[in-house]
Amino acid sequence: MQTMSSNTRQTTITIKDLTKLSFNKYKNQHWATQKRFKDTLRVLVGSATKESLKGGYTLNFDFYFKGRRLDTINVFHYCKIIEDKLFEQDNENRQICVKVNKGKENKCILTLKKI
């Protein structure tokens, strides 16, 4: 799901059905299992939006997970994979904020603001 506001040049993308996996567990997985995780997340991002963006954004990631809340640092692998899927070049993105919350479903609400 994607919404866009032209006045503020802001876009919101909701990525649903995330697999809950902390970075600690992810980094200890076999490379083939990591690749499956990345590929699945890329498909979910592609289902949420067809946008291919150029850099120059601030990114606000709001993660929601069922059960125990993950530490903020343990979701940065999601951020990197999502950013790489959305942007051809991400080196112009200036600010990335991450919040992790307890929720009723596993999802990420990403708010992008053009700089």
N, CA, C and O atoms as CSV, one atom per row, in Angstrom:
chain,resi,resn,atom,element,x,y,z
A,1,MET,N,N,0.836,-1.167,0.000
A,1,MET,CA,C,0.000,0.000,0.000
A,1,MET,C,C,0.886,1.238,0.000
A,1,MET,O,O,1.885,1.306,0.716
A,2,GLN,N,N,0.501,2.216,-0.819
A,2,GLN,CA,C,1.319,3.410,-0.935
A,2,GLN,C,C,0.423,4.633,-0.987
A,2,GLN,O,O,-0.597,4.623,-1.675
A,3,THR,N,N,0.789,5.679,-0.274
A,3,THR,CA,C,0.092,6.951,-0.353
A,3,THR,C,C,1.121,8.030,-0.608
A,3,THR,O,O,2.276,7.915,-0.198
A,4,MET,N,N,0.691,9.087,-1.294
A,4,MET,CA,C,1.631,10.156,-1.609
A,4,MET,C,C,0.961,11.507,-1.405
A,4,MET,O,O,-0.194,11.694,-1.787
A,5,SER,N,N,1.666,12.428,-0.817
A,5,SER,CA,C,1.203,13.787,-0.629
A,5,SER,C,C,2.115,14.706,-1.416
A,5,SER,O,O,3.304,14.817,-1.118
A,6,SER,N,N,1.559,15.365,-2.419
A,6,SER,CA,C,2.389,16.208,-3.290
A,6,SER,C,C,2.811,17.513,-2.619
A,6,SER,O,O,3.834,18.091,-2.985
A,7,ASN,N,N,2.034,17.983,-1.638
A,7,ASN,CA,C,2.385,19.241,-0.974
A,7,ASN,C,C,3.690,19.125,-0.195
A,7,ASN,O,O,4.516,20.036,-0.234
A,8,THR,N,N,3.881,18.030,0.499
A,8,THR,CA,C,5.073,17.868,1.321
A,8,THR,C,C,6.103,16.964,0.659
A,8,THR,O,O,7.173,16.720,1.218
A,9,ARG,N,N,5.778,16.463,-0.544
A,9,ARG,CA,C,6.662,15.521,-1.242
A,9,ARG,C,C,7.013,14.355,-0.331
A,9,ARG,O,O,8.177,13.997,-0.152
A,10,GLN,N,N,5.961,13.778,0.238
A,10,GLN,CA,C,6.102,12.673,1.179
A,10,GLN,C,C,5.373,11.454,0.635
A,10,GLN,O,O,4.278,11.565,0.083
A,11,THR,N,N,5.988,10.298,0.795
A,11,THR,CA,C,5.400,9.034,0.372
A,11,THR,C,C,5.410,8.075,1.545
A,11,THR,O,O,6.389,8.005,2.288
A,12,THR,N,N,4.325,7.336,1.716
A,12,THR,CA,C,4.248,6.310,2.754
A,12,THR,C,C,4.028,4.961,2.086
A,12,THR,O,O,3.133,4.801,1.256
A,13,ILE,N,N,4.857,3.995,2.463
A,13,ILE,CA,C,4.775,2.640,1.917
A,13,ILE,C,C,4.605,1.680,3.085
A,13,ILE,O,O,5.385,1.716,4.037
A,14,THR,N,N,3.590,0.821,3.019
A,14,THR,CA,C,3.354,-0.188,4.047
A,14,THR,C,C,3.754,-1.553,3.502
A,14,THR,O,O,3.221,-2.010,2.491
A,15,ILE,N,N,4.690,-2.190,4.177
A,15,ILE,CA,C,5.184,-3.512,3.780
A,15,ILE,C,C,4.672,-4.502,4.831
A,15,ILE,O,O,5.066,-4.445,5.996
A,16,LYS,N,N,3.787,-5.412,4.399
A,16,LYS,CA,C,3.145,-6.338,5.333
A,16,LYS,C,C,3.765,-7.723,5.261
A,16,LYS,O,O,4.543,-8.033,4.359
A,17,ASP,N,N,3.399,-8.548,6.234
A,17,ASP,CA,C,3.781,-9.970,6.293
A,17,ASP,C,C,5.287,-10.191,6.412
A,17,ASP,O,O,5.825,-11.140,5.840
A,18,LEU,N,N,5.964,-9.322,7.150
A,18,LEU,CA,C,7.401,-9.501,7.363
A,18,LEU,C,C,7.669,-10.754,8.187
A,18,LEU,O,O,6.896,-11.100,9.081
A,19,THR,N,N,8.758,-11.418,7.880
A,19,THR,CA,C,9.250,-12.508,8.713
A,19,THR,C,C,10.021,-11.878,9.861
A,19,THR,O,O,10.942,-11.094,9.636
A,20,LYS,N,N,9.654,-12.213,11.079
A,20,LYS,CA,C,10.343,-11.645,12.243
A,20,LYS,C,C,11.660,-12.382,12.448
A,20,LYS,O,O,11.681,-13.575,12.748
A,21,LEU,N,N,12.750,-11.656,12.282
A,21,LEU,CA,C,14.075,-12.248,12.402
A,21,LEU,C,C,15.056,-11.178,12.873
A,21,LEU,O,O,15.315,-10.211,12.157
A,22,SER,N,N,15.595,-11.350,14.067
A,22,SER,CA,C,16.547,-10.364,14.581
A,22,SER,C,C,17.861,-10.462,13.813
A,22,SER,O,O,18.181,-11.502,13.237
A,23,PHE,N,N,18.614,-9.370,13.813
A,23,PHE,CA,C,19.904,-9.357,13.134
A,23,PHE,C,C,20.842,-10.402,13.731
A,23,PHE,O,O,21.628,-11.014,13.008
A,24,ASN,N,N,20.765,-10.610,15.036
A,24,ASN,CA,C,21.624,-11.605,15.685
A,24,ASN,C,C,21.428,-12.991,15.076
A,24,ASN,O,O,22.401,-13.704,14.831
A,25,LYS,N,N,20.179,-13.375,14.832
A,25,LYS,CA,C,19.898,-14.677,14.217
A,25,LYS,C,C,20.237,-14.657,12.728
A,25,LYS,O,O,20.774,-15.627,12.193
A,26,TYR,N,N,19.920,-13.551,12.070
A,26,TYR,CA,C,20.163,-13.417,10.629
A,26,TYR,C,C,21.648,-13.594,10.298
A,26,TYR,O,O,21.998,-14.336,9.381
A,27,LYS,N,N,22.512,-12.915,11.042
A,27,LYS,CA,C,23.950,-12.947,10.726
A,27,LYS,C,C,24.568,-14.318,10.953
A,27,LYS,O,O,25.622,-14.618,10.393
A,28,ASN,N,N,23.928,-15.158,11.771
A,28,ASN,CA,C,24.450,-16.496,12.040
A,28,ASN,C,C,23.875,-17.568,11.117
A,28,ASN,O,O,24.189,-18.750,11.257
A,29,GLN,N,N,23.028,-17.148,10.171
A,29,GLN,CA,C,22.448,-18.107,9.236
A,29,GLN,C,C,23.399,-18.397,8.079
A,29,GLN,O,O,24.282,-17.600,7.764
A,30,HIS,N,N,23.201,-19.539,7.464
A,30,HIS,CA,C,23.936,-19.905,6.247
A,30,HIS,C,C,23.619,-18.875,5.168
A,30,HIS,O,O,22.521,-18.319,5.155
A,31,TRP,N,N,24.551,-18.612,4.270
A,31,TRP,CA,C,24.365,-17.573,3.246
A,31,TRP,C,C,23.134,-17.851,2.388
A,31,TRP,O,O,22.464,-16.908,1.967
A,32,ALA,N,N,22.819,-19.111,2.118
A,32,ALA,CA,C,21.652,-19.439,1.285
A,32,ALA,C,C,20.347,-19.082,2.011
A,32,ALA,O,O,19.385,-18.647,1.379
A,33,THR,N,N,20.317,-19.264,3.313
A,33,THR,CA,C,19.141,-18.896,4.107
A,33,THR,C,C,19.011,-17.380,4.166
A,33,THR,O,O,17.903,-16.849,4.092
A,34,GLN,N,N,20.135,-16.679,4.298
A,34,GLN,CA,C,20.110,-15.216,4.271
A,34,GLN,C,C,19.579,-14.717,2.935
A,34,GLN,O,O,18.802,-13.763,2.888
A,35,LYS,N,N,19.999,-15.362,1.845
A,35,LYS,CA,C,19.554,-14.961,0.513
A,35,LYS,C,C,18.043,-15.149,0.373
A,35,LYS,O,O,17.365,-14.295,-0.198
A,36,ARG,N,N,17.513,-16.255,0.885
A,36,ARG,CA,C,16.064,-16.480,0.835
A,36,ARG,C,C,15.322,-15.383,1.585
A,36,ARG,O,O,14.298,-14.884,1.119
A,37,PHE,N,N,15.853,-15.005,2.765
A,37,PHE,CA,C,15.247,-13.931,3.549
A,37,PHE,C,C,15.235,-12.629,2.747
A,37,PHE,O,O,14.209,-11.954,2.666
A,38,LYS,N,N,16.386,-12.278,2.152
A,38,LYS,CA,C,16.495,-11.055,1.345
A,38,LYS,C,C,15.538,-11.086,0.166
A,38,LYS,O,O,14.838,-10.108,-0.096
A,39,ASP,N,N,15.505,-12.213,-0.551
A,39,ASP,CA,C,14.637,-12.333,-1.726
A,39,ASP,C,C,13.165,-12.193,-1.349
A,39,ASP,O,O,12.398,-11.540,-2.057
A,40,THR,N,N,12.775,-12.802,-0.239
A,40,THR,CA,C,11.381,-12.703,0.227
A,40,THR,C,C,11.044,-11.262,0.584
A,40,THR,O,O,9.972,-10.770,0.232
A,41,LEU,N,N,11.949,-10.584,1.280
A,41,LEU,CA,C,11.708,-9.194,1.658
A,41,LEU,C,C,11.634,-8.306,0.415
A,41,LEU,O,O,10.794,-7.408,0.354
A,42,ARG,N,N,12.485,-8.537,-0.559
A,42,ARG,CA,C,12.435,-7.762,-1.806
A,42,ARG,C,C,11.093,-7.944,-2.515
A,42,ARG,O,O,10.548,-6.981,-3.054
A,43,VAL,N,N,10.559,-9.154,-2.521
A,43,VAL,CA,C,9.249,-9.418,-3.134
A,43,VAL,C,C,8.156,-8.655,-2.381
A,43,VAL,O,O,7.269,-8.074,-3.006
A,44,LEU,N,N,8.210,-8.653,-1.052
A,44,LEU,CA,C,7.224,-7.924,-0.257
A,44,LEU,C,C,7.286,-6.425,-0.543
A,44,LEU,O,O,6.250,-5.766,-0.642
A,45,VAL,N,N,8.496,-5.887,-0.675
A,45,VAL,CA,C,8.656,-4.460,-1.004
A,45,VAL,C,C,8.094,-4.198,-2.402
A,45,VAL,O,O,7.392,-3.209,-2.612
A,46,GLY,N,N,8.397,-5.071,-3.347
A,46,GLY,CA,C,7.880,-4.934,-4.705
A,46,GLY,C,C,6.369,-5.014,-4.763
A,46,GLY,O,O,5.745,-4.370,-5.607
A,47,SER,N,N,5.769,-5.800,-3.876
A,47,SER,CA,C,4.302,-5.894,-3.811
A,47,SER,C,C,3.696,-4.627,-3.212
A,47,SER,O,O,2.571,-4.256,-3.549
A,48,ALA,N,N,4.436,-3.969,-2.330
A,48,ALA,CA,C,3.937,-2.762,-1.662
A,48,ALA,C,C,4.020,-1.530,-2.559
A,48,ALA,O,O,3.198,-0.623,-2.437
A,49,THR,N,N,5.007,-1.488,-3.462
A,49,THR,CA,C,5.178,-0.338,-4.350
A,49,THR,C,C,5.972,-0.742,-5.581
A,49,THR,O,O,6.811,-1.642,-5.533
A,50,LYS,N,N,5.695,-0.071,-6.666
A,50,LYS,CA,C,6.452,-0.296,-7.903
A,50,LYS,C,C,7.466,0.829,-8.135
A,50,LYS,O,O,8.138,0.865,-9.166
A,51,GLU,N,N,7.568,1.744,-7.170
A,51,GLU,CA,C,8.466,2.900,-7.288
A,51,GLU,C,C,9.929,2.468,-7.361
A,51,GLU,O,O,10.354,1.537,-6.676
A,52,SER,N,N,10.679,3.158,-8.198
A,52,SER,CA,C,12.133,3.077,-8.186
A,52,SER,C,C,12.593,4.513,-8.011
A,52,SER,O,O,12.384,5.348,-8.891
A,53,LEU,N,N,13.210,4.798,-6.890
A,53,LEU,CA,C,13.488,6.175,-6.508
A,53,LEU,C,C,14.953,6.524,-6.692
A,53,LEU,O,O,15.825,5.656,-6.658
A,54,LYS,N,N,15.206,7.797,-6.885
A,54,LYS,CA,C,16.566,8.324,-6.860
A,54,LYS,C,C,16.779,8.894,-5.465
A,54,LYS,O,O,15.808,9.247,-4.795
A,55,GLY,N,N,18.008,8.992,-5.017
A,55,GLY,CA,C,18.333,9.436,-3.668
A,55,GLY,C,C,17.882,10.844,-3.337
A,55,GLY,O,O,17.308,11.545,-4.170
A,56,GLY,N,N,18.150,11.243,-2.113
A,56,GLY,CA,C,17.792,12.567,-1.637
A,56,GLY,C,C,16.541,12.555,-0.775
A,56,GLY,O,O,15.696,13.442,-0.893
A,57,TYR,N,N,16.417,11.558,0.088
A,57,TYR,CA,C,15.255,11.403,0.952
A,57,TYR,C,C,15.682,11.246,2.407
A,57,TYR,O,O,16.820,10.880,2.701
A,58,THR,N,N,14.754,11.529,3.305
A,58,THR,CA,C,14.862,11.060,4.679
A,58,THR,C,C,13.930,9.861,4.766
A,58,THR,O,O,12.852,9.861,4.172
A,59,LEU,N,N,14.342,8.854,5.498
A,59,LEU,CA,C,13.570,7.623,5.612
A,59,LEU,C,C,13.216,7.391,7.079
A,59,LEU,O,O,14.092,7.383,7.944
A,60,ASN,N,N,11.942,7.205,7.346
A,60,ASN,CA,C,11.469,6.891,8.696
A,60,ASN,C,C,10.834,5.506,8.661
A,60,ASN,O,O,9.772,5.319,8.068
A,61,PHE,N,N,11.480,4.549,9.290
A,61,PHE,CA,C,10.996,3.181,9.355
A,61,PHE,C,C,10.269,2.982,10.682
A,61,PHE,O,O,10.844,3.206,11.747
A,62,ASP,N,N,9.006,2.561,10.620
A,62,ASP,CA,C,8.247,2.171,11.812
A,62,ASP,C,C,7.924,0.695,11.673
A,62,ASP,O,O,7.075,0.308,10.870
A,63,PHE,N,N,8.605,-0.129,12.462
A,63,PHE,CA,C,8.392,-1.573,12.425
A,63,PHE,C,C,7.416,-1.976,13.520
A,63,PHE,O,O,7.433,-1.428,14.622
A,64,TYR,N,N,6.568,-2.941,13.198
A,64,TYR,CA,C,5.620,-3.513,14.149
A,64,TYR,C,C,5.774,-5.031,14.093
A,64,TYR,O,O,5.724,-5.626,13.017
A,65,PHE,N,N,5.961,-5.651,15.255
A,65,PHE,CA,C,6.111,-7.100,15.322
A,65,PHE,C,C,5.210,-7.672,16.406
A,65,PHE,O,O,5.024,-7.073,17.465
A,66,LYS,N,N,4.655,-8.846,16.117
A,66,LYS,CA,C,3.871,-9.570,17.109
A,66,LYS,C,C,4.817,-10.126,18.169
A,66,LYS,O,O,5.991,-10.381,17.901
A,67,GLY,N,N,4.295,-10.304,19.355
A,67,GLY,CA,C,5.109,-10.888,20.426
A,67,GLY,C,C,6.099,-9.895,20.983
A,67,GLY,O,O,5.836,-8.695,21.061
A,68,ARG,N,N,7.235,-10.419,21.365
A,68,ARG,CA,C,8.274,-9.586,21.966
A,68,ARG,C,C,8.839,-8.570,20.982
A,68,ARG,O,O,9.089,-8.883,19.818
A,69,ARG,N,N,9.033,-7.365,21.464
A,69,ARG,CA,C,9.579,-6.295,20.644
A,69,ARG,C,C,11.067,-6.524,20.424
A,69,ARG,O,O,11.796,-6.860,21.357
A,70,LEU,N,N,11.513,-6.339,19.186
A,70,LEU,CA,C,12.943,-6.448,18.879
A,70,LEU,C,C,13.648,-5.145,19.259
A,70,LEU,O,O,13.043,-4.074,19.213
A,71,ASP,N,N,14.915,-5.235,19.632
A,71,ASP,CA,C,15.715,-4.034,19.854
A,71,ASP,C,C,15.874,-3.304,18.520
A,71,ASP,O,O,15.910,-3.932,17.462
A,72,THR,N,N,15.967,-2.001,18.580
A,72,THR,CA,C,16.071,-1.193,17.367
A,72,THR,C,C,17.249,-1.613,16.494
A,72,THR,O,O,17.110,-1.708,15.275
A,73,ILE,N,N,18.381,-1.859,17.090
A,73,ILE,CA,C,19.580,-2.221,16.316
A,73,ILE,C,C,19.390,-3.556,15.592
A,73,ILE,O,O,20.073,-3.824,14.603
A,74,ASN,N,N,18.479,-4.384,16.072
A,74,ASN,CA,C,18.267,-5.706,15.488
A,74,ASN,C,C,17.334,-5.712,14.281
A,74,ASN,O,O,16.953,-6.784,13.811
A,75,VAL,N,N,16.958,-4.540,13.767
A,75,VAL,CA,C,16.139,-4.484,12.546
A,75,VAL,C,C,16.840,-3.746,11.409
A,75,VAL,O,O,16.241,-3.528,10.356
A,76,PHE,N,N,18.095,-3.361,11.606
A,76,PHE,CA,C,18.779,-2.583,10.569
A,76,PHE,C,C,19.015,-3.370,9.287
A,76,PHE,O,O,19.149,-2.769,8.221
A,77,HIS,N,N,19.070,-4.685,9.359
A,77,HIS,CA,C,19.210,-5.472,8.132
A,77,HIS,C,C,17.964,-5.320,7.251
A,77,HIS,O,O,18.074,-5.324,6.025
A,78,TYR,N,N,16.779,-5.186,7.865
A,78,TYR,CA,C,15.570,-4.912,7.098
A,78,TYR,C,C,15.719,-3.578,6.366
A,78,TYR,O,O,15.426,-3.480,5.174
A,79,CYS,N,N,16.173,-2.557,7.085
A,79,CYS,CA,C,16.307,-1.207,6.511
A,79,CYS,C,C,17.215,-1.218,5.289
A,79,CYS,O,O,16.880,-0.628,4.261
A,80,LYS,N,N,18.346,-1.875,5.390
A,80,LYS,CA,C,19.316,-1.908,4.287
A,80,LYS,C,C,18.730,-2.629,3.073
A,80,LYS,O,O,18.880,-2.157,1.946
A,81,ILE,N,N,18.073,-3.749,3.286
A,81,ILE,CA,C,17.485,-4.499,2.177
A,81,ILE,C,C,16.366,-3.700,1.516
A,81,ILE,O,O,16.276,-3.661,0.288
A,82,ILE,N,N,15.516,-3.066,2.314
A,82,ILE,CA,C,14.414,-2.250,1.775
A,82,ILE,C,C,14.962,-1.065,0.999
A,82,ILE,O,O,14.509,-0.788,-0.111
A,83,GLU,N,N,15.930,-0.365,1.570
A,83,GLU,CA,C,16.529,0.793,0.896
A,83,GLU,C,C,17.173,0.375,-0.426
A,83,GLU,O,O,17.014,1.067,-1.432
A,84,ASP,N,N,17.887,-0.730,-0.439
A,84,ASP,CA,C,18.528,-1.206,-1.670
A,84,ASP,C,C,17.505,-1.567,-2.743
A,84,ASP,O,O,17.770,-1.388,-3.931
A,85,LYS,N,N,16.347,-2.069,-2.340
A,85,LYS,CA,C,15.298,-2.423,-3.305
A,85,LYS,C,C,14.653,-1.170,-3.903
A,85,LYS,O,O,14.338,-1.147,-5.093
A,86,LEU,N,N,14.457,-0.143,-3.098
A,86,LEU,CA,C,13.744,1.061,-3.546
A,86,LEU,C,C,14.604,2.047,-4.325
A,86,LEU,O,O,14.094,2.765,-5.185
A,87,PHE,N,N,15.910,2.090,-4.034
A,87,PHE,CA,C,16.771,3.122,-4.598
A,87,PHE,C,C,17.861,2.528,-5.477
A,87,PHE,O,O,18.545,1.579,-5.092
A,88,GLU,N,N,18.012,3.115,-6.688
A,88,GLU,CA,C,19.145,2.737,-7.535
A,88,GLU,C,C,20.444,3.158,-6.859
A,88,GLU,O,O,21.393,2.378,-6.767
A,89,GLN,N,N,20.474,4.398,-6.388
A,89,GLN,CA,C,21.611,4.954,-5.646
A,89,GLN,C,C,21.070,5.498,-4.337
A,89,GLN,O,O,20.194,6.363,-4.338
A,90,ASP,N,N,21.579,5.003,-3.227
A,90,ASP,CA,C,21.078,5.460,-1.933
A,90,ASP,C,C,22.060,6.358,-1.190
A,90,ASP,O,O,21.816,6.719,-0.039
A,91,ASN,N,N,23.162,6.721,-1.831
A,91,ASN,CA,C,24.185,7.504,-1.134
A,91,ASN,C,C,23.775,8.956,-0.886
A,91,ASN,O,O,24.451,9.657,-0.133
A,92,GLU,N,N,22.683,9.425,-1.502
A,92,GLU,CA,C,22.221,10.798,-1.267
A,92,GLU,C,C,21.167,10.877,-0.170
A,92,GLU,O,O,20.770,11.975,0.219
A,93,ASN,N,N,20.707,9.739,0.334
A,93,ASN,CA,C,19.749,9.753,1.438
A,93,ASN,C,C,20.465,10.246,2.686
A,93,ASN,O,O,21.571,9.798,2.990
A,94,ARG,N,N,19.841,11.162,3.403
A,94,ARG,CA,C,20.536,11.878,4.465
A,94,ARG,C,C,20.213,11.430,5.871
A,94,ARG,O,O,21.086,11.474,6.738
A,95,GLN,N,N,18.997,11.003,6.130
A,95,GLN,CA,C,18.642,10.670,7.503
A,95,GLN,C,C,17.776,9.422,7.498
A,95,GLN,O,O,16.841,9.302,6.707
A,96,ILE,N,N,18.096,8.503,8.384
A,96,ILE,CA,C,17.311,7.288,8.533
A,96,ILE,C,C,16.942,7.155,10.009
A,96,ILE,O,O,17.816,7.096,10.875
A,97,CYS,N,N,15.649,7.111,10.283
A,97,CYS,CA,C,15.147,6.948,11.648
A,97,CYS,C,C,14.418,5.615,11.736
A,97,CYS,O,O,13.695,5.228,10.818
A,98,VAL,N,N,14.615,4.928,12.836
A,98,VAL,CA,C,14.024,3.603,13.004
A,98,VAL,C,C,13.333,3.523,14.363
A,98,VAL,O,O,13.912,3.874,15.391
A,99,LYS,N,N,12.079,3.053,14.348
A,99,LYS,CA,C,11.330,2.792,15.574
A,99,LYS,C,C,10.819,1.367,15.489
A,99,LYS,O,O,10.416,0.904,14.423
A,100,VAL,N,N,10.839,0.682,16.608
A,100,VAL,CA,C,10.318,-0.683,16.663
A,100,VAL,C,C,9.233,-0.723,17.731
A,100,VAL,O,O,9.440,-0.296,18.866
A,101,ASN,N,N,8.076,-1.243,17.345
A,101,ASN,CA,C,6.918,-1.274,18.224
A,101,ASN,C,C,6.343,-2.679,18.312
A,101,ASN,O,O,6.614,-3.529,17.463
A,102,LYS,N,N,5.560,-2.908,19.331
A,102,LYS,CA,C,4.804,-4.143,19.445
A,102,LYS,C,C,3.519,-3.938,18.644
A,102,LYS,O,O,2.889,-2.885,18.742
A,103,GLY,N,N,3.131,-4.931,17.861
A,103,GLY,CA,C,1.943,-4.767,17.026
A,103,GLY,C,C,1.136,-6.036,16.908
A,103,GLY,O,O,1.471,-7.070,17.486
A,104,LYS,N,N,0.054,-5.935,16.138
A,104,LYS,CA,C,-0.832,-7.073,15.916
A,104,LYS,C,C,-0.448,-7.846,14.670
A,104,LYS,O,O,-0.951,-8.944,14.433
A,105,GLU,N,N,0.439,-7.277,13.876
A,105,GLU,CA,C,0.952,-7.946,12.682
A,105,GLU,C,C,2.384,-7.498,12.448
A,105,GLU,O,O,2.807,-6.455,12.947
A,106,ASN,N,N,3.130,-8.294,11.686
A,106,ASN,CA,C,4.514,-7.946,11.361
A,106,ASN,C,C,4.506,-7.097,10.100
A,106,ASN,O,O,4.161,-7.573,9.018
A,107,LYS,N,N,4.896,-5.823,10.251
A,107,LYS,CA,C,4.885,-4.922,9.103
A,107,LYS,C,C,5.854,-3.771,9.327
A,107,LYS,O,O,6.344,-3.542,10.433
A,108,CYS,N,N,6.108,-3.062,8.243
A,108,CYS,CA,C,6.928,-1.850,8.287
A,108,CYS,C,C,6.166,-0.750,7.573
A,108,CYS,O,O,5.697,-0.939,6.451
A,109,ILE,N,N,6.044,0.389,8.216
A,109,ILE,CA,C,5.499,1.571,7.570
A,109,ILE,C,C,6.670,2.515,7.340
A,109,ILE,O,O,7.259,3.047,8.281
A,110,LEU,N,N,6.992,2.708,6.069
A,110,LEU,CA,C,8.122,3.531,5.678
A,110,LEU,C,C,7.610,4.863,5.146
A,110,LEU,O,O,6.830,4.906,4.195
A,111,THR,N,N,8.055,5.944,5.768
A,111,THR,CA,C,7.708,7.287,5.314
A,111,THR,C,C,8.945,7.923,4.700
A,111,THR,O,O,9.980,8.055,5.353
A,112,LEU,N,N,8.825,8.312,3.443
A,112,LEU,CA,C,9.923,8.932,2.699
A,112,LEU,C,C,9.603,10.397,2.472
A,112,LEU,O,O,8.511,10.733,2.012
A,113,LYS,N,N,10.541,11.267,2.789
A,113,LYS,CA,C,10.374,12.704,2.550
A,113,LYS,C,C,11.504,13.163,1.649
A,113,LYS,O,O,12.680,12.955,1.949
A,114,LYS,N,N,11.135,13.789,0.546
A,114,LYS,CA,C,12.124,14.308,-0.397
A,114,LYS,C,C,12.834,15.503,0.241
A,114,LYS,O,O,12.198,16.388,0.814
A,115,ILE,N,N,14.160,15.508,0.130
A,115,ILE,CA,C,14.952,16.606,0.700
A,115,ILE,C,C,14.953,17.766,-0.281
A,115,ILE,O,O,15.559,18.803,-0.011
